[in-house]
């Protein structure tokens, strides 16, 4: 085949691909998944079912019940050190329950970030913990926290698992690039729904569903919810599990 004929052949092949319905559909699916990657989607036309679009493969994972959400976090979460996690701002606009010291930061979140749930000013510097966190100051000592916007951008839309504590889980919301503490499985699912984006069935169907995380999973159907430890324990991995996961998935240190 001469060079001229080869160019004509390539031009015709490209034209065929561009006009092919399958090609257009596949491209539309890819474009939508790219736009929504890292987000939690709420299926508004089907009982508000929740899905997570994983940034790596741009597939949607069904969050279902709390146990399903926990399974997704454990499967797709990425290990992170305390040092790296501290460089991502903490979100304070979620109510995690009781606030014993009435400082505007719930007890559960204070336990997660290491401040004192019974003291409005954990480091006794004259400024309340919430005020310091909001203004990027260290609530546990002197000076400002060294935030890293580049890091926040890099991990937006991911679940992060602390490898140096008890495997606490966080979600970096792409809209504000802040980290949200996920707490217990039931709390985690509710928090993710609060941060979700509504989607209709037609658009949802354009995003490929994960084959390893099916909507009809019945992993908890045979368990009594009162006997299920997932209803009583934090949405975490054990330290050994978290460290193992971190070792399997090389992360970053900026």
N, C-alpha and C positions, 0 to 999 in steps of 0.2 A: 504494500500500500504506500502510495506516494505521500510526502508530507502534507500536500494540499488536501488530498482525500482524507487523510487522518484528521486534519483540523475540522473538515466538514462533518466527519463522523462524530467527533467529540461535541461539536455544536448541536447536532441533532440529538445526541444522547442527553445533553444538558437540558435542551428544550423539552424532551420527553419527560425527564424527571420533574421539571418545574410545573408541567401541566398534569402530571399524574396525581389523582386524588389521594392515593396512599402516601405519596411523598409530602403533599401539602398537609395532610392530617398529622403525619409524624412530626413535621416541622412545627405545627401548631402546638402539639403536645410538648415538645421540647421547649418552645418559647414560654409556655405557661408555667411549666415546672421550674424553669430558670428564674422566672419572675417571682415565684412563690416559695422558692427553696428556703428552708429554715423556719418557715412559719407553721403555726398550728391552724388548721382549717376546721371550721364548724359547718357541717352539712345541714343547712337551714331547711332543706326540703325532706329531710329524713330524720326527724327526732333529735336533731342537734348532735349527730355523731361527730366525734373529734378525730382528726387525722394529723399526722406530722409529716412534713415533706423534708426528708433527710438531704442535707446539702451535698453529700458525697455522690449518691446515685440518683438523686432527684425523684425518688419514688415515694409514694405515700404509705405511711404505716398507721394502722388502726390503733387508736388509743383505748377505745372501749371502756372497760371497767378499770378501777384502780390497779388491779393486778396486771392488766394488759399494758397500762401506761408505765408501770414499774419495769415490766419486761422490756419495753422499748428503750427506756432510759439505760437499763443495764446492758442491752445489746449494742446500742449505738453511742452511749456516752463515752467521752474521751477523758483520760486522766489528766489532772492538772495539779501542780504544786501549790502550796499556800502562797508562796511568793508571787507566782504568776497570777493566781486568782485575785490577790489583793490589788492588782493593777487594773482590774475591771470594776467600774463603779457599781455600788449596791443599790438596788431599787427599794424604795421605802413605801411605795403606794399600794401595797397589798396588806390586808389585815390577816395576820397569822394567829389571831386569838388574843388571849390575855396579855396585858401590859402592866406588870406589877408595879413598876416604878413611875408609870405615867409619863414617860419621856417621849412617847410617840413612836417607839420601836418595840415591837412585841417581844415577849419573853423568848419565843421560839427562834426568832431571827437573831436576837442578842446572843443566844447560846450558839448559834451557827457562826456568827462573826467574832465571838469571843469577848463581847462586852458583858457587863454585870447587869442581869435582869432586875436586880434590886437597888440599883443606883442610877440616877439620871446622868451622873457625870462619872463614868468609870475610871478616868485617870485623874480626877480631882484637879482639873486645870481651870475650873470656873465656867466651862462651856458644856452644855448638855450633849449627850451622845448623838442625838438626831441632828442637831445643828452642825456638829463637826462632820458627820457623814455626808450631809447635804452639801457642804462646802469643801469636800475632799480633804478634810483634816483627819489626822489619826485619832480616833476616840480612845486609843489605848496608850498614847504617848505623845511626844512632841512632834511638831512639824506637819507638813502636808503629805498626803499619800501620793506616791509617784505613779499616777495613772498613765496608761499606755493606750492611746486611741488606736494605734496600729494593731495592737493585740486584740482589742475589743472588736475591731472590724474583722479581724482574721477568724475569730471564733463565733461571730454572730450567727444565731440560728442553731448552735450546737448545745447539747447537754454536756455539762462538765461535772466530773466526779473527783472530789478531793482525795488525793492519794496519801496524804500525810496525816489525815485525821481518821474519821470513821466512814469515809466514803460519802460524805454529804453531797447531794446532787443539786445542781444549779442549771438554769436555762438562760442563755444570753439572747434576749429579745432583739430581733433585727431592727425594730423601729427606733429604739432609743439606745441600743447597744449596752444596756445595763444587765446585770445578772440578778435573776430572781430565784430565791431559795425555794426548793420544791417540797421540803418537809416530808410529811407522811404521804403514802400513795394516794389516799383520797384527797388530801389537800393539793397534791401535785396536779391531779387531773383537773380540779376546780380552778387552780391558778392558770393552767394552760388554756382552759376554756375562756377565762377572762381576757387572755391576751390573744385570743383567736380572731381569725378573719372569716366572715361568713362566705360560703360558696354554694352555688347551686349544683344540682346533680350533673348537669351537662358539662360544666367546667371541671368538676371533680373527676368525671370519667375520662377527661383528657390527660390526667396525670396517672402514670402507670402505678398500679398497686403492687406492693411488695409480695413476693411469693412465700416469704418466710414468716409473714405476720398477717394472718388472715382474719377477716372480720368475724368469721364464724368460729373462732377459737373458743374452746370450752375448757381452758386450763383450770378455771376456778369453779366450774359448774358443779363438781362433785364435792366441793368443800363447803362446810358450814361457815358463814362469814364470821361467826363469833369465835370459831376455832382457828381462823386463818391468821397466822402471825403477821401477815402483811397489813392487816387492819390496825395493828397495835404498835408496829415498829416504824421508825423513820424510813423514808424513801432513800435507802442507802445500800451500798455494798459494804461487806466487811472490809477491813483494812487490807487483808491479804488479797481479796478479790479485786479491790480497786488498784492495788499495786501491780497485780498480774495484768489487769487490763491496760494500765498505763505502759507496762512493758511491751504489750502486744501492739500498741498503737503509739508510735513515736510522736511526741507532742512538740512543744516549742519552749524556748526560753529566750526571751528578748531582753 
